[in-house]
Amino acid sequence: MIRLTKHHFLIALFASLMLFAVSCDNGSDPQDDKLPAEVKGKVVDAKSYALPNAVVKAGNGTDTTDASGNFTVKTGGFATRGKCTVEKTGYITADVNVPSSGDCGSVSIQTDAEAETCDAPFDVPAFFGPSGWMGDFGDIEMNDAYSSDLLKDDPDAKNTQWKYTPTGANKWCGVQYQNADQNWGDLPGRAVINATKIVFHARGEKGGEVVKFSAGGRPDANNKYNNSFFVEEKKTLTTSWQKFEFDLTGKKTDSVLWGFGWVVSGADVTGDNCTFYVDEIRYEM
């Protein structure tokens, strides 16, 4: 008679589990394929797509992310050849759980702050942060949660206050909203698609503040990467909110390092400082 010890039992159980896992995962190894450039409405097999970062919204409404850049449809913890319908062109980096039938229905792809493509309309601060301080940057003060004298129907009930008190030797200062912190041309920009204009609102503390607003930048031969367009315009602000626009018609926006920016010259400052406010900076269709 053969006697099974506890040790033999555990070995047999482990072998059975491994056999089950292999059978469930058969034929579904990551293939590192690239998703087609245009995938809207297409049905794609569940494989591993190595693509830039994004957020995948599955049919159950949950958000999942995977920093490794892989997308694999799974059922019960094992990869499966399920199918999903992609609703929006974008980038996938998440695990999407599908039902046992192997069909997860629709998957909406939405770019996040790390994605390489920004699909208008979108708010500039979601993709470009005010990290590029220039000139006498030590003379700049920022409050990005200013909550007084709000723009009418302000969705987040706050705006950004900028204060420049000229004391430095350069006699000017400015800030670029960059796609990556301190990206002055060492890293690639984002491709902005479907945008026809940039809209923003601004007002001055006392009225008469002179600010040069801009987006993009001029090419620099010393940079590894450059902005593909540049627009700028000097504005004289009032104490009331004003809406301004940059027309992007005919502009190439496939490489945007600096989504928005401003510069103030010390020569234009009246009194001790130049204080102004900006809000609702958006790329729109």
Secondary structure, 3 states (H helix, E strand, C coil): CCCCCHHHHHHHHHHHHHHHHHHHCCCCCCCCECCCCCCCCCEEECCCECCCCCEEECCCCCEECCCCCCCEEEECCEECCCEEEECCCCCCCCEEECCCCCEEEEEEEECCCCCCEEECCEEHHHCCEEEEEEECHHHEEEEEEECCCCCCCCCCCCEEEEEECCCCCCCEEEEEEECCCCCCCCCCCEEEECCCEEEEEEEECCCCCEEEEEEECCCCCCCCCCCCCEEEEEEECCCCCEEEEEECCCCCCCCECEEEEEEEEHHHCCCCCEEEEEEEEEEEC
